[in-house]
Amino acid sequence: MSWEPEVEELKRRRQHARQQGGESAVQKQHSRGRLTIRERISCLLDSGSFRESGRSTATPEYDEDGQLQGLVPANYIVGRGKIDGRDIVVGGEDFTLKGGSPNAAGLRKSVYAEHLAMQQRTPLVRLLEGGGGSVKGSGKNTGTVGDPVYKVPRFKIIADAMGCIPVVSAALGAVAGFPAGRLVASHFSVMTRETAQILIGGPALVERALGIKLSKDELGGAQVHAYSGVVDNIAESEEDAIKQIRQFLSYLPSNVWEAAPRLICTDPVDRMEEELLHIVPRDANSPFSMRQVIRLVVDKESFFEVNANYGPSQICGLARMSGQAIGVLANDCTVYAGAMTAEAAQKYRRFIEMCDMFHIPIVNFVDQPGFMIGPAAERSGTIRYGMAAVAAAVQASVPWASIQVHKGFGVATAAHYGQDAYILSWPSVETGALPVEGGVAVAYRREIAASENPDATRKALEDKIRQTRSPFAQAESFSVHELIDPRETRPALCDWIDSIQTRLKTLLGPVSFPFRP
């Protein structure tokens, strides 16, 4: 006697599951310009490294008499694999089966993804394409979000994972309902420009509930979510999305109990770029490229920006400095002169919290004219979100270096300095409670109005105030740690990176507050 018949049945079921929705469903997926979930996983992971969980998991189908008629493979694939030799967990819906709307087996496997990643303390990657629950076939063996088989709320593991391991999600087709919720519960999210949509509810539901008729793209395409803050980045293709996922993870540790990676640096730490000497114009109102400043200072080709279109006056991204993974914060003076809007503040706060959670040191290039002002800024609650960004900065425990590049005015500037920040200043910097022009307009309003030549009086007052804001005065009083030649920025920061290595090792473990999506 042997168990060969059962083993053969097991092989048959595994083979059946690998057929996904069948050849015609796979061809239909390809005709729409999208890969299947198995193809996506293969593209993401190191060759041959995928170890699938639940290879024969399926949902049974019964006839009216309760007799088993067949098995439908789980429409969620999950397992372990490697990216650049590092362990991760990956999962995603199989759109060729029921359009990715979870069947009972698929739902349970999707919930298992977070549990597996937490057990292994490895990053979690979700490759999403599918909808939430369906009224079709609801009831026996279908499962729901509130399935009582779980003794704790199903969403708790999603929240717990966000506080312990890197979580990355990609929208690679239509993503609605529960999968859309999963998408935003991530430290980094990306969607494809032409083939993905992210929706709380799809067109049919919106039309039935609100009487508004829109296509999926009009409701939640890339042209919407590139600016909504729902996703961090837009990808030109699935391959580009996967490339961005791999790059993002390269800067992060596997979990909060490990240090952010430091690689061997081939870019000279003493590199001094001549362009930095004249990149900031003498005319305070003339714009310049802060992104170019960043690229000239960090390790070459290492800057990876996130969420560029949302709150665009503030720049957030990851890079390397002397091989060390760092978070980069900066202002873009070409957008509202770099002022902090409500959207920018939310992006800023979220990025600071992520860096603090994963013990990634922050390098901040400061050109901050203050919070955005005006009626639109008041309606959007700028001061509330701005102070949340300030709170995130001053509560962060991660090492922090601030380079005063150009401007630093008002309360918003406090969002650019963490605890015990290492402060370098360029000769081009001007700081104070208010910009000179605005401060003079407020403080000397009556004097200017009473003058025979208001414009001349205003200019004379502005020039006088500006002389008192010389960066040399800050250096003389040790208000900054060093006033430097802009070309010295990279060598100074690389030296700082060496000095904080011991401190970074003492920070390992969860931070005192959870990450909020």
Secondary structure, DSSP 8 states (H G I E B T S, - for coil): --SHHHHHHHHHHHHHHHTTT-HHHHHHHHHTT---HHHHHHHHS-TT--EEE-TT-EEEEE-TTS-EEEEEE-SEEEEEEEETTEEEEEEEE-TTTGGG---HHHHHHHHHHHHHHHHHT--EEEEEEE----STT-STTT--TT-TTSSS-HHHHHHHHHTTS-EEEEEEEEEESHHHHHHHSSSEEEEETTT-EEESS-HHHHHHHH-----HHHHHSHHHHTTTSSSSEEESSHHHHHHHHHHHHHHS-SSTTS---B----S-TT---GGGGTSS-SSTTS---HHHHHHHHSSTT--EE--TTSSTTEEEEEEEETTEEEEEEEE-TTTGGG-B-HHHHHHHHHHHHHHHHTT--EEEEEEE--B--SHHHHHTTHHHHHHHHHHHHHH--S-EEEEEEEEEESGGGGGG--TT-EEEE-TT-EEESS-HHHHHHHHTHHHHHHSSSHHHHHHHHHHHHHHTT-HHHHHHTTSSSEE--GGGHHHHHHHHHHHTHHHHHTT-S--SS----
